């Protein structure tokens, strides 16, 4: 399985003839290819090329006298095999900006319903154009409403667009976008679980916290977030889990689904951590009747402190807590 889209950087000297011989020719021979004019003007001082393969693959290449950058969701030509890989944030901004404009222009043509959500499209670009995951990631947003039941894709996309536009996760874009995965198959359960981390981050951000993902702890594990208070107070760690609704798992009731999923998390990662982290149990995948059952009984989750919540694309978040939660979430949830 290929990883999310990254650049390769070459320090060789490139010319039109070398691009034609070492990049275009092998791709044309294997897949059939053409080199149309790029959609947008390239970064100042760089020559640019766009290579489109007959199978739908794409490659972008630009170079000057000092360096060259390749970005492609196709087979990498052998001339670039020994080059290092870099994310969009690790290369010169003008190069990244040009490449992203090219890709977003393609998305506008191929899937305008997704491109309408500017920040979400930009944020997930490394996955939306990855070699293996470009079809599955788009299908997940299109056909599964990003994991929300009984919701339209536009409602779901608007929910995450509103959050991502805040820029709260921009500094961790590649790390977080990669969580959606690049499998060629759509896995709604796994992908919805990845989106739960975005839902939890939105909840914390709406409550006024700054979030930092993937916090390494002494056990060698990583917990999902550190929530940093703007007033310099306590900065608790947060771990997120998402129960599968009873209609899609062995548990025969919503309450059992919550307990079983939380038990898996607390008997593993959180147990090894030794306590102290807040467990977020995201029930956003539950329908109204399923959530109402959980809301009515408010089962424990074998870990304290814990917050059990359900978010809706409208922005409404209902929650209950177990134990003394070291987070002030009053501005982000309605306690039930």
Number of C-alpha atoms within 10 A of each C-alpha: 10 14 16 26 26 22 22 21 21 20 13 13 12 18 13 10 10 13 16 14 13 15 20 23 16 17 23 17 9 11 15 14 20 14 15 10 11 15 14 12 13 21 18 9 10 19 17 22 20 20 20 21 18 13 10 10 18 19 21 21 23 23 25 16 13 11 14 21 26 21 22 21 22 19 14 16 13 11 14 16 10 10 15 11 16 15 16 20 15 11 16 11 12 13 20 19 15 20 28 16 16 18 20 21 15 15 19 14 11 11 13 13 14 18 18 16 17 13 19 20 21 17 21 21 23 26 28 27 24 26 23 22 26 21 18 23 26 19 17 20 20 18 13 20 21 29 24 21 16 13 15 17 21 17 17 22 21 18 19 20 18 15 20 22 15 13 13 17 23 15 11 16 20 21 15 20 21 17 17 23 26 25 19 16 14 19 14 19 14 15 20 23 23 22 20 24 22 19 21 23 27 24 21 25 21 17 17 18 22 18 23 17 20 18 14 12 12 9 11 10 14 15 19 21 25 22 21 20 19 11 8 7 8 12 17 16 22 25 24 25 23 26 24 23 23 17 13 11 11 12 17 12 15 24 24 17 24 26 17 18 17 25 16 14 20 22 12 11 17 21 11 14 17 11 14 15 21 25 28 22 26 24 27 27 24 25 15 12 10 18 20 14 14 21 19 10 9 18 17 18 24 17 21 18 20 25 25 27 24 21 22 20 20 11 17 11 16 19 21 17 21 18 12 11 17 15 18 13 19 10 11 19 21 13 14 11
